[in-house]
């Protein structure tokens, strides 16, 4: 089904990122990363406002592999 878009604002696309507009059969990133951040760290928009009194981030990770990338050609 076709996508109808209004305005689109792309700030940044990293070297392993994927930007897709419209119909997509398969989206396959080529890299993965694990990022730890506290409350309100990844807010987006032109004028974000956050009010966090106490923020704690749990970084315990017991599994060995999180995302296994399988290249699809």
Secondary structure by P-SEA (a helix, b strand, c coil): cbbbbcbbbbccccccbbbbcccccbbbbcbbbbbbbcccccccccbbbbbbcbbbbbccccccccbbbbbcc
